[in-house]
């Protein structure tokens, strides 16, 4: 960790000590800041970025604050975090209020996720499959079910060239709530007949 980042972290810890103990871990080339597991900010190259909610987003956009950006697969990805400028640092009461709002929003998201079934929680699917599906634009269970197993398989094959019949069975089973081995024979036969008609179909090992 660079000295500028260390200095900023110490400044954040001192400012927000009334809100709780600030934890710091490496993430996306910077450092994620949490209090009681609620991610409220990021430190990147010595700069503090606060996670936005509706109220703070209006504040930051009115001041043309910079959004946090990182690069994924050669493309820029913007996160919902805004840079804290000198004017905001000079207004510690406001900065603490904004940080508290960020923590509240993060805690609300944690509670929502705990109630919401994730893709990786479905039969046959793992965290790795969840990541692959997220990369092709399928980030939740309703979207997975809306696309169906065949469309999801076609999307996965754009990034996973050895995507084969077992993946197709796994996706169908996840959607209907069955282990892929328990799929009805008629369903497996229909999926297999569709699969072999796809250009450059590959078998999985």
C-alpha positions, 0 to 999 in steps of 0.5 A: 500500500502506497504512503498516500493511500495509508495516509488517506486510510488513517484520515478516514478511520479517524473521521468515521470512528464514531460509525465503527471500525473501518476494515480495508481489503484489496479489491479491483486494484484499490482497497474496499472500505467496510464497517461491519461488512457494509462496503461504503467506500474505495481507496484508489491511489490515495483518493477516497470514493464513496458509494452513492445512494439516491441522495448522495448521487444527486450531491455528487453529480451536481458537482461533476464528481468523478466516478470510480472507473476500472478496466475489465477485458479492455473496457472501462467499467464505472462503479457507483462510487464518487470521488471525495474532493477537497471541498468535501474533505473540508466539510467533515460533518457532511462527509460523515453524513454521506458516509453514514448514508453509504453504510445504510445503503450497503446494509440494505443491499446485504439484507436484500441479497440474503433474501434473494436466491442467487444463481450459484444457489440453484441446482447444478450451478456453482460460483464459477457458473454465476461469474460466467453468466454474469459476464454474458449479461445474466446476473440473476435467477429471473433473467436466467429463467427468462432466457431459458437454458438454450439461450443461456447456453448460446451466450455462455459459449461466446466466452466458454468455447468448450461449453457442451451438453452437460452445461446445457443439461445443468442449465435446464436442471437449474431452471426447473429445480432438478439435478441434471441427472434427474431431468426426464428422458424426454427433456434430455433427448430434446435438448440433445437433439437441439445441441447436435444441430448447433454449429461446432457443437463440442462434447464436455469432458 
